[in-house]
Amino acid sequence: MRKNSVTDYAYILFDTALGRCGLAWGAAGLRAVSFTHGDDAATVAHLKKRAPGAVETENPPPEIARLIEDVIALFEGGKRDLSYAMLDAEGVEPFDLSVIELTKDIGPGELKTYGDLARALGDVGHARRVGQALGRNPFPIVVPCHRVVGAGGAMTGFSAPGGAVLKRRLLKIEGALEPELFD
């Protein structure tokens, strides 16, 4: 298998209702998604962990432009299913890839537990391992790991900047959780 050269990846940063986000991609599909990491340099560094040598572009291909529009709309409360995105999962461990495939099919407004996914993989005892796999998810929001919660709806295990607070906010935007008094 040919290794990617440093010019095989591109990235773009874009503004959303939840801050500046980024996508990185190559010929095989979406390589990485990043929520804001405080500033553009940190967000780009996060993207380049999975897309080394990625170069910035202002003109993404149509499928990436569509994904950007859908992420922006989702963060503004629009119901968007991002499961159409082609993912470049090279380097993702087989168990993690199994978890990603299950998680990708969880629709907006739906919730699953780590135990649900572990059960679907054949062993409810792997719930913690499912959580660890989702913590390594290189495609947050596109592979909606925020829609996976702990037993009883506990807001645990969200490794994106903002942690459980961001997870809860995303779920409220999508209608999976009711707004609270001061939302």
N, C-alpha and C positions, 0 to 999 in steps of 0.2 A: 504494500500500500504506500502511495506517495505521501510524504509529509508535506504539510502546508508550508509555503514560504511566507515570509513576513508581509508580503503584499497581497496575500489572499483574503484578508479580512478588512472590513470597513466598520465604522461605527458612526452613530449620530446621537446627539443629545437633543432633548426636546422638553418643553415645559408642559406640565400637567397641573391639575388642581392640587396634587399632593407634592409638588416640587418638580425639580428637573430630573428627568429619567434618561436612560440610555439603552440602546440596542446595539449589539455587534453581530455581524453575520458574515458568511462566506458562501461559496458556491454550493455547499451541502445544506445550507439553511441557517436558521437563527442559531447563533453560537452562545450568546449571553444576553441577559436582561439585567438592568441595574436600576434600583431606586436611587434617589439622591444620596450621596455619601458626604454631604456637607458642602462640598464645592465641586466644580467641574473636574479639577485635576484628580480628586479622589474617586469620583464616579468613573472617569476614564480608566484609572488604574484598576478599578474593580473589573471593568469590562475586559481589559487586556490580560487579565489572569487567564481567561478562557480563549481570548483572541489575540495572542501575542503579535505585536507589530501592526495591529489594526490602524488604518488611517481614517481620519475624519472625512466625512462627506456631507454635503448639503443636499445631494440629489440621490436618495435611496431608490432602489428598484421598486416597482409597483407593489409587490407583495409586502415589502417592509413599510412603504408609505401607508398602505392600508392598515397594517398592524399598529402603526403609530396613531393613526386616526381613531382606531378602535380602543386603544389603551387610554387615550385622552378622553374619549366619550365614556368609557367605563368609569374612570375616576370622577366624572361629572354626574354619575348616576344612571347612565345609559346601560341597558342590558346588552352585553356583548359576549359572545362566545368566541374565544381566541384559539380554540382547538384546531383550527385550520392551519395554523402556522407550522411550517416545515422546520423541524428541529435537527440541528447538527449535534448529536449526542456522542460523538467520538470522544473517548476517554472517560465516559460515565460508566461506573461499575454496573455489572448486570443486575444486581439486586436493586440498585438505585434506579436503573432504567425501568424495571418492572413497576416500581412505585410511581415513577413519573408517568408511565403509560396509564395507570389507574387514575391518578390525580388529574391528568389532562382532561378526562371525561366528566369531571364534576362541574356542573353548570352554574352560572350565576344564580345566587340566591339559595343554593344547595349547600349543605354541610355534611361531611363525613367525619368519623373519628379515626384516630390512628389505629384503633382496634378494628374498625370496619375494613380498612385497607389491609391490615395484617391478615384478617380472616379471608379476604378475597385472594390473598397470596398463599393461603393454605395453613396458616398457623397464627392464631390470635396472640400467641406468646411473642411474636415479633413486633409488637406495637412500638416498643422503644426503638427498634432498628428502623422501622418505617419513619419515625420522627427524625432520626439521624440522617436518613436518606433525604428527607425533605429539607433538612437544614443545609444540605449540599446542593439543592436544586439550582442549577445555573439559569433557569428560565422563570423566575418568580413572576407572577401575574399571568403569564402565558400558560404556564403549568401552575394552576392556582392553589399553591400550597397553603395560602391563607384560608382556604375553605376546609381545611382539615384541622379539627379541634381535639382537645383532650376529652376524656370520658366526662359526661355530664355537661359538655359545652365549655370546658375550661379553655381559656385563651393562653395556651402554652405553645412553646416551640416555634416561634416565628423569628428567624434570624436576620431578617432585613432591618435596616436602620429604622428605629422607632418601635421595634419589637411588637409586643402584644397590643400596644396602643394603636399602632398602625394596622395590625391585623383586625382589631375590633372596628376601626374606622372603615376599612375596606368592606367588611361584612355588612356594616350599616348602609354604606353607599349602595351595595348590591341588593339590599333588602333581606338579607339572611338574618339580621338582628334588628330589633325595633330601635328607633332612635330614643335616646334618653332625654330628659327634661331640657338640658342645656345644649343639645346638639344643634 
